[in-house]
Amino acid sequence: MPAIAHRVATMGTTIFSEINTLAARHQAVNLGQGKPDFDGPDSVVVKAIQAMVSIKGANQYPPGTGIAPLREGVADHARRFYELDINPETGVVVTCGASEGIFSAIMGIVNPGDEVILIEPFFDTYLPAIEWAGGVPVYVPMYPPGWTFDPEELRAAFTPKTRAIVLNTPHNPTGRVYTAAELALIAELCRAHDVVVIADEVYEHLVFGAAQHTPIAALPGMFERTLTVSSAAKTFSLTGWKVGWVYGHPDLIAGVWRIHQNVNYALNHPGQYGIAHALTLGDDYYADLKAQYVRRRDVLLEGLRAAGLKAEAPAGAFYIMADFSAVFDGDDVAFTRHLISQVGVACIPPSSFFCAAHRPITRSYVRFAYCKADAVLAEAAERLAQLRV
Ligand SMILES: Cc1ncc(COP(=O)(O)O)c(C=O)c1O
């Protein structure tokens, strides 16, 4: 029997599949994966259906870089929210979710031997892409309870071999939104070392209270060295459509396109019409989205605190990192198993978002997703209360 390739031979299943299987076995309330249990706006879904039935050719391959209305929508959105000037012809590629956008950006930028800085904890798909490109990951951890990095550790991570840094703000799993000072430092280091930023901004509209999202591409001298990745998944609660995009300077976008055209070439056509419409929704849509998430966040936060876990209200995304050390003696993986099997609530152990050497940093923390219906969050809170007794 022939064997699979070395590059995948030792690779396990993702933590999300593992937790989903365990959660299903124990009928746990699943606050693991960042997957809303509600749908995006009806008008967006209707646009996709209308495209399927009434736009000639909409059920066939679309243009490889994405349909023009969606590329224009991405450019208009960047101008409307961030005053960025994007060329919809040469500066945007529509991808199969942000996931493929990140993959194509990394593969299109990183040469064998290049160093790529990852701020921990990091979304788990970044690492395989860097390794398959032949890159070398360089880890800079953020530390609890505030989940900030040490500026000196970040500075020290930049070397003559550094080619790129992957930056995710608002951040999964901590819910952090990088401050202006943090972004300014990263930008300064990237300019000084001629480094490219791959900016994963899928939670760009989930920013609460006084926090503000600033794309690093909007900082002086950064547009020409940043590939910004986002998607419809979290902003429009349509994770199943897998419609994402990358925008940036055409010279960098060329690399993304060359990978994209040989992996997917194009992605689902009707969904692109739906998302082109979604990007025209008014400010009230975004205000309502935030208000709903603040409410859900606070329900979960109260439940976690009542159960004896320590957690702060995060400024962004839809996750809470909670410290369980007052109610359980063991690491994040052991606590996750205990919570699923004995309490009936699923979460994610964030150690899988750290390199092996840095895993102890997150030993007493787990991540809960609150992109769930109120009744689901209330049920989770009720079950969590068992941890107290
Ligand atoms: C930080 C981050 N980046 C990318 C993605 C993937 O986005 P998409 O579903 O658009 O591929 C996720 C999904 O959870 C995420 O949390």
The ligand as a Tripos MOL2 file, in Angstrom:
@<TRIPOS>MOLECULE
LIG
   16    16     1     0     0
SMALL
NO_CHARGES

@<TRIPOS>ATOM
      1 C1         -8.7000   34.0150   12.8110 C.3       1 LIG1
      2 C2         -9.4300   33.2750   11.7490 C.ar      1 LIG1
      3 N1         -8.9940   33.3430   10.4840 N.ar      1 LIG1
      4 C3         -9.6160   32.6860    9.4940 C.ar      1 LIG1
      5 C4        -10.7360   31.9160    9.7430 C.ar      1 LIG1
      6 C5        -11.3840   31.1770    8.6130 C.3       1 LIG1
      7 O1        -12.2710   31.9790    7.9180 O.3       1 LIG1
      8 P1        -13.1200   31.3900    6.6900 P.3       1 LIG1
      9 O2        -14.2470   30.5920    7.2580 O.co2     1 LIG1
     10 O3        -13.5790   32.5850    5.9470 O.co2     1 LIG1
     11 O4        -12.2110   30.5240    5.8930 O.co2     1 LIG1
     12 C6        -11.2290   31.8070   11.0490 C.ar      1 LIG1
     13 C7        -12.3920   30.9500   11.3510 C.2       1 LIG1
     14 O5        -12.6970   30.6470   12.4850 O.2       1 LIG1
     15 C8        -10.5600   32.5120   12.0850 C.ar      1 LIG1
     16 O6        -10.9610   32.4610   13.3450 O.3       1 LIG1
@<TRIPOS>BOND
     1     1     2 1
     2     2     3 ar
     3     2    15 ar
     4     3     4 ar
     5     4     5 ar
     6     5     6 1
     7     5    12 ar
     8     6     7 1
     9     7     8 1
    10     8     9 2
    11     8    10 1
    12     8    11 1
    13    12    13 1
    14    12    15 ar
    15    13    14 2
    16    15    16 1
@<TRIPOS>SUBSTRUCTURE
     1 LIG1         1 GROUP 0 **** ****
